[in-house]
């Protein structure tokens, strides 16, 4: 019924490989070699997930953009055939679904309620405040002992402080929500751990929404609470929206700060270009290139077909799952020249690190500004920044939805 590949594609093997695949030892920044082989020889093929299901793996850049922009492709995680990343994540989504895992019109209705807060104009207005946060944390780094773990001392506090300020969440509670959010994005978390973490976070956010209903402030949670007052959202929907924005607002950017710093340290010529540049365009380009090169959402974007779809010479049937491996798509030589080379002057704005189509990342303007401020400031103020251990000793996040490092010991 389902052709495995177009007649012009060569099948690598008669066996269905497991997904996700392991990165090669000593190649912390590159996608698994097996993914690149599939992109070349069988760009649309079956893979086997943790539950034995065999969705389609999509590896080419243009095929992914086509599917992510196709209304016949659903992001609804409650549909049959949706390829969940793990048992824990499946249980968490059953417990609490947010607009990121819904389709239009409900997705668009809820997303529109918070879109204005992440507009380019609004986010640019936050740049001075983000600069103060970054400078203050660097002041503490320079005044403190070394070596230091850059993750805990800098990479995690920067976006946590920013998203707390934006949402109206007390930063004093950061240990509570950071611990729960780690469990939510860990693929090895059990269903019980995932459900417990999401329930605790939702209870916490529900309490904050209640506070904003009583005492509105100039923050995003107060705007969400106003939607509850107007009857446009339920309290549980508002808490879920707050949880999504809080978790997504610090986890991804924190990992990009740390992993991006590691990548630049390991590419000293590119680090020198960033450190010595006073050109905002070069810094913006470096951010886009590091997003493309690292692609920290490394377990693929998950979708399910609503109708039969022809893509790349393959028929995907209605109800079949899709895994769009954005890490290998961002290394597609058909889309980017010399894709395995880090070039901070490249400015590859078409990358799919933030996705594509109606579900592309809502917070990307904020992430871009945060990363621009960090990359333009950290290496200039600490020009001797270097690893305090061998790179082989740095623990990598192979077990999460978001790739990065657990800690990054540095000195100068």
C-alpha positions as CSV (number, residue, x, y, z in Angstrom):
1,X,0.0,0.0,0.0
2,X,2.8,2.4,0.9
3,X,5.8,2.8,-1.4
4,X,8.9,3.1,0.7
5,X,10.6,5.5,-1.7
6,X,10.3,6.9,-5.2
7,X,11.8,4.8,-7.9
8,X,14.8,7.1,-8.2
9,X,15.7,6.6,-4.5
10,X,18.1,4.0,-3.4
11,X,17.1,2.1,-0.2
12,X,19.9,1.9,2.3
13,X,18.7,-1.2,4.0
14,X,15.7,-3.5,4.1
15,X,15.5,-3.0,7.8
16,X,13.6,-0.1,9.5
17,X,16.1,1.9,11.6
18,X,15.4,3.1,15.1
19,X,14.8,6.8,15.7
20,X,16.3,9.0,17.1
21,X,19.7,7.9,16.0
22,X,23.0,8.3,17.9
23,X,25.5,11.0,17.0
24,X,29.0,9.9,16.1
25,X,31.5,10.0,19.0
26,X,33.6,13.1,18.9
27,X,31.1,15.0,16.7
28,X,28.9,16.9,19.2
29,X,27.6,19.5,16.7
30,X,26.8,17.3,13.7
31,X,23.6,15.3,13.1
32,X,23.9,11.5,13.2
33,X,25.8,10.3,10.1
34,X,22.9,7.8,9.4
35,X,20.5,10.7,9.0
36,X,22.8,12.3,6.4
37,X,23.0,9.0,4.5
38,X,19.2,8.8,4.5
39,X,18.9,12.3,3.2
40,X,21.1,11.5,0.3
41,X,19.8,8.0,-0.6
42,X,16.3,7.6,0.9
43,X,15.1,11.1,2.0
44,X,11.6,9.8,2.8
45,X,11.7,6.5,4.6
46,X,10.3,4.6,7.5
47,X,11.8,4.7,11.0
48,X,10.9,2.8,14.2
49,X,10.0,4.7,17.4
50,X,10.0,3.7,21.0
51,X,6.5,2.2,20.8
52,X,7.1,0.2,17.7
53,X,5.3,2.6,15.4
54,X,6.9,3.3,12.0
55,X,6.2,6.9,10.8
56,X,7.8,8.5,7.8
57,X,11.1,10.3,8.4
58,X,11.5,13.4,6.2
59,X,15.2,14.6,5.9
60,X,15.4,17.0,3.0
61,X,15.0,20.8,3.5
62,X,12.5,21.5,0.8
63,X,10.3,18.5,1.6
64,X,10.1,19.6,5.2
65,X,9.1,23.2,4.3
66,X,6.5,21.8,1.9
67,X,4.9,19.6,4.6
68,X,5.2,22.2,7.4
69,X,3.3,24.6,5.2
70,X,0.6,22.1,4.1
71,X,-2.8,22.4,5.8
72,X,-3.3,18.6,5.2
73,X,-0.6,18.0,7.8
74,X,-1.7,18.1,11.5
75,X,0.2,19.1,14.7
76,X,-2.6,17.7,16.9
77,X,-0.9,15.3,19.3
78,X,-4.2,13.7,20.2
79,X,-4.8,12.3,16.7
80,X,-4.3,8.6,16.0
81,X,-1.0,8.1,14.3
82,X,0.7,11.1,15.9
83,X,4.4,10.0,16.5
84,X,5.1,10.9,20.1
85,X,8.7,11.2,21.2
86,X,8.3,9.0,24.3
87,X,5.8,7.5,26.7
88,X,6.4,10.3,29.1
89,X,5.7,13.0,26.5
90,X,2.6,11.2,25.3
91,X,1.2,11.0,28.9
92,X,2.0,14.7,29.4
93,X,0.2,15.8,26.3
94,X,-2.9,13.7,27.3
95,X,-2.8,15.5,30.6
96,X,-2.4,18.9,29.2
97,X,-2.6,20.1,25.5
98,X,-1.5,23.6,24.5
99,X,-2.0,25.4,21.2
100,X,1.4,24.3,20.0
101,X,-0.1,20.8,19.6
102,X,-3.5,22.0,18.1
103,X,-4.6,22.8,14.6
104,X,-6.4,25.9,13.3
105,X,-8.8,27.4,14.0
106,X,-8.2,26.8,17.8
107,X,-4.4,27.0,17.4
108,X,-4.8,30.4,15.7
109,X,-7.4,31.7,18.1
110,X,-5.2,31.0,21.2
111,X,-1.9,32.0,19.5
112,X,-3.3,35.4,18.5
113,X,-3.9,36.2,22.2
114,X,-0.2,36.4,22.9
115,X,1.3,37.2,19.5
116,X,1.6,40.9,20.0
117,X,3.9,40.4,23.0
118,X,6.4,38.7,20.8
119,X,6.3,41.1,17.9
120,X,9.6,42.4,16.6
121,X,8.8,46.0,17.8
122,X,7.9,44.9,21.3
123,X,10.9,42.6,21.6
124,X,13.3,45.3,20.3
125,X,12.0,47.5,23.1
126,X,13.2,44.9,25.6
127,X,16.8,45.0,24.2
128,X,18.1,47.5,26.8
129,X,16.7,45.5,29.7
130,X,18.1,42.2,28.2
131,X,21.5,44.0,27.9
132,X,21.4,45.0,31.6
133,X,20.6,41.4,32.6
134,X,23.5,40.1,30.5
135,X,25.9,42.7,31.8
136,X,24.9,42.1,35.4
137,X,25.5,38.4,35.1
138,X,28.9,38.9,33.4
139,X,29.8,41.3,36.2
140,X,29.1,38.5,38.7
141,X,31.1,36.0,36.6
142,X,34.1,38.3,36.5
143,X,33.9,39.0,40.3
144,X,33.4,35.3,41.2
145,X,35.6,32.2,41.4
146,X,36.8,30.3,38.3
147,X,36.4,27.9,36.7
148,X,32.6,28.3,36.6
149,X,29.7,26.4,35.1
150,X,28.5,28.7,32.4
151,X,25.1,26.9,32.2
152,X,24.1,27.6,35.8
153,X,25.9,31.0,36.2
154,X,24.9,32.5,32.9
155,X,23.2,30.5,30.1
156,X,20.2,29.5,32.2
157,X,19.6,32.7,34.2
158,X,19.6,35.0,31.1
159,X,16.4,33.7,29.4
160,X,14.8,32.7,32.8
161,X,15.1,36.3,34.0
162,X,13.8,37.7,30.7
163,X,10.8,35.4,30.4
164,X,9.9,35.9,34.1
165,X,9.9,39.6,33.6
166,X,7.8,39.3,30.4
167,X,5.3,36.9,31.9
168,X,5.1,38.3,35.4
169,X,6.5,35.1,37.1
170,X,8.6,35.6,40.2
171,X,12.2,34.8,39.4
172,X,12.6,33.6,43.0
173,X,10.6,30.5,41.9
174,X,13.1,29.6,39.2
175,X,14.4,26.5,40.8
176,X,10.9,25.1,41.0
177,X,9.9,25.7,37.4
178,X,13.4,24.8,36.0
179,X,13.3,21.5,37.7
180,X,9.8,20.7,36.4
181,X,10.5,21.9,32.9
182,X,13.6,19.6,32.7
183,X,11.4,16.6,33.4
184,X,8.9,17.8,30.7
185,X,11.5,17.8,27.9
186,X,13.4,14.7,29.0
187,X,12.7,11.7,26.7
188,X,13.7,9.2,29.4
189,X,11.2,10.6,31.9
190,X,8.5,8.1,32.9
191,X,4.8,8.8,32.3
192,X,4.4,9.2,36.0
193,X,7.3,11.7,36.2
194,X,6.0,13.7,33.3
195,X,2.4,13.9,34.5
196,X,3.5,14.8,38.0
197,X,5.7,17.6,36.7
198,X,3.1,19.1,34.4
199,X,0.4,18.9,37.1
200,X,2.7,20.8,39.5
201,X,3.6,23.4,36.9
202,X,-0.1,23.9,36.0
203,X,-1.1,24.3,39.6
204,X,1.6,26.9,40.0
205,X,0.6,28.8,36.9
206,X,-3.1,28.6,37.8
207,X,-2.3,30.2,41.1
208,X,-0.5,33.0,39.3
209,X,-3.4,33.5,36.9
210,X,-5.6,33.8,39.9
211,X,-3.3,36.5,41.4
212,X,-3.4,38.4,38.1
213,X,-7.2,38.3,38.0
214,X,-7.2,39.9,41.4
215,X,-4.3,42.3,40.9
216,X,-3.5,42.8,37.2
217,X,0.0,44.1,36.3
218,X,1.8,45.1,33.2
219,X,2.8,41.6,32.1
220,X,1.7,38.8,29.8
221,X,0.1,36.6,32.4
222,X,-2.2,39.6,33.3
223,X,-3.2,39.8,29.6
224,X,-3.9,36.1,29.6
225,X,-5.9,36.4,32.8
226,X,-8.0,39.2,31.1
227,X,-8.9,36.6,28.5
228,X,-10.2,34.4,31.3
229,X,-12.2,37.3,32.7
230,X,-13.7,37.9,29.2
231,X,-14.7,34.3,28.9
232,X,-12.4,33.6,26.0
233,X,-10.2,31.2,27.9
234,X,-10.8,28.8,30.8
235,X,-8.5,28.9,33.8
236,X,-6.9,25.6,32.8
237,X,-6.3,26.9,29.2
238,X,-4.7,30.0,30.6
239,X,-2.5,28.0,33.0
240,X,-1.5,25.7,30.0
241,X,-0.6,28.7,27.9
242,X,1.5,30.1,30.8
243,X,3.3,26.8,31.2
244,X,4.1,26.6,27.5
245,X,5.5,30.1,27.4
246,X,7.5,29.7,30.6
247,X,9.1,26.4,29.6
248,X,9.7,27.2,25.9
249,X,10.9,30.7,26.9
250,X,13.9,29.6,28.8
251,X,14.9,26.0,27.9
252,X,15.7,26.5,24.2
253,X,17.5,29.8,24.5
254,X,19.6,28.6,27.5
255,X,20.8,25.6,25.5
256,X,21.6,27.8,22.5
257,X,23.7,30.1,24.7
258,X,25.7,27.2,26.1
259,X,26.0,25.0,23.1
260,X,26.7,28.0,20.8
261,X,29.5,29.1,23.1
262,X,31.0,25.6,23.0
263,X,30.8,25.6,19.2
264,X,32.5,29.0,18.9
265,X,35.2,28.0,21.4
266,X,35.8,24.9,19.2
267,X,35.9,27.2,16.1
268,X,38.3,29.9,17.3
269,X,38.4,31.7,13.9
270,X,34.6,32.1,14.0
271,X,34.8,33.1,17.7
272,X,37.3,35.8,16.8
273,X,35.0,37.2,14.1
274,X,32.1,37.5,16.6
275,X,34.3,38.8,19.5
276,X,35.9,41.5,17.4
277,X,32.9,42.7,15.4
278,X,31.0,45.8,16.2
279,X,28.6,45.3,13.3
280,X,25.1,44.3,14.4
281,X,24.5,42.6,11.0
282,X,27.4,40.3,11.6
283,X,26.2,39.4,15.1
284,X,22.7,38.8,13.7
285,X,24.2,36.6,11.0
286,X,26.2,34.6,13.6
287,X,22.9,34.0,15.5
288,X,21.2,32.6,12.4
289,X,24.2,30.5,11.5
290,X,24.5,28.9,15.0
291,X,20.8,28.2,15.0
292,X,21.2,26.4,11.6
293,X,24.4,24.7,12.5
294,X,23.3,23.4,15.9
295,X,19.5,22.9,15.4
296,X,19.0,22.1,19.1
297,X,15.5,20.7,18.6
298,X,17.0,17.4,17.6
299,X,14.2,14.8,17.9
300,X,12.3,16.0,14.8
301,X,9.1,18.0,14.5
302,X,6.2,15.6,14.8
303,X,3.1,15.6,12.6
304,X,0.3,13.4,11.2
305,X,-1.2,13.4,7.7
306,X,-4.9,14.3,7.4
307,X,-5.1,13.2,3.8
308,X,-3.0,11.2,1.3
309,X,-0.1,13.5,0.4
310,X,2.5,13.0,-2.4
311,X,5.9,14.3,-1.3
312,X,9.2,13.6,-2.9
313,X,7.7,10.9,-5.0
314,X,6.3,9.1,-1.9
315,X,2.7,8.7,-1.0
316,X,2.0,9.4,2.7
317,X,-1.4,8.0,3.6
318,X,-4.0,9.7,5.8
319,X,-3.4,8.9,9.4
320,X,0.3,8.2,9.0
321,X,2.9,9.9,11.2
322,X,5.6,12.2,10.1
323,X,8.9,13.0,11.7
324,X,10.7,16.0,10.2
325,X,14.3,15.9,11.2
326,X,15.2,19.6,11.2
327,X,18.8,19.1,12.3
328,X,19.7,17.2,9.1
329,X,17.5,19.5,6.9
330,X,19.5,22.4,8.1
331,X,22.6,20.6,6.8
332,X,21.1,19.9,3.4
333,X,23.6,20.9,0.6
334,X,20.7,21.6,-1.7
335,X,19.7,24.5,0.6
336,X,23.1,25.6,2.1
337,X,26.5,25.7,0.5
338,X,29.1,23.7,2.5
339,X,26.4,23.0,5.1
340,X,28.8,21.2,7.6
341,X,31.0,24.3,7.9
342,X,30.3,26.9,10.5
343,X,30.4,30.3,8.9
344,X,29.1,33.2,11.1
345,X,28.9,35.5,8.0
346,X,26.5,33.2,6.1
347,X,23.2,34.5,7.5
348,X,21.0,31.5,6.5
349,X,17.6,33.1,7.3
350,X,15.7,30.3,5.6
351,X,16.8,27.6,8.1
352,X,14.1,25.6,9.9
353,X,15.5,25.8,13.4
354,X,12.3,27.6,14.4
355,X,10.1,25.4,12.1
356,X,8.1,26.8,9.3
357,X,4.4,27.6,8.5
358,X,1.7,28.5,11.0
359,X,3.3,26.6,13.9
360,X,6.8,28.2,13.6
361,X,8.1,29.3,16.9
362,X,6.1,32.2,18.4
363,X,9.0,33.4,20.5
364,X,11.7,33.5,17.8
365,X,12.0,37.3,17.8
366,X,12.7,37.2,21.6
367,X,15.2,34.3,21.2
368,X,17.0,36.2,18.4
369,X,17.4,39.4,20.5
370,X,18.6,37.5,23.6
371,X,21.2,35.6,21.5
372,X,22.3,38.7,19.7
373,X,22.9,40.5,23.1
374,X,24.7,37.5,24.5
375,X,26.9,36.7,21.6
376,X,27.9,40.4,21.1
377,X,28.7,40.9,24.8
378,X,30.0,37.7,26.5
379,X,33.1,37.1,24.3
380,X,34.0,40.8,24.1
381,X,33.9,41.3,27.9
382,X,35.6,38.0,28.6
383,X,38.0,37.7,25.6
384,X,40.0,34.8,27.2
385,X,36.9,32.6,27.7
386,X,37.9,29.0,27.2
387,X,37.0,25.5,28.3
388,X,38.2,24.4,31.8
389,X,38.1,20.7,30.8
390,X,38.6,18.7,27.7
391,X,35.6,18.7,25.4
392,X,35.3,15.0,25.8
393,X,34.4,15.5,29.5
394,X,31.4,17.8,28.8
395,X,28.1,16.0,29.3
396,X,25.8,16.3,26.3
397,X,22.0,16.2,26.4
398,X,21.4,13.2,24.2
399,X,18.3,12.3,26.2
400,X,16.2,15.5,25.8
401,X,13.9,17.1,23.2
402,X,16.3,20.0,23.3
403,X,20.0,19.3,22.7
404,X,22.7,21.0,24.6
405,X,25.1,20.5,27.5
406,X,24.3,19.8,31.1
407,X,27.2,21.9,32.3
408,X,30.0,23.9,30.6
409,X,33.0,24.5,32.9
410,X,34.9,27.6,31.6
411,X,37.7,29.8,32.7
412,X,39.6,32.8,31.3
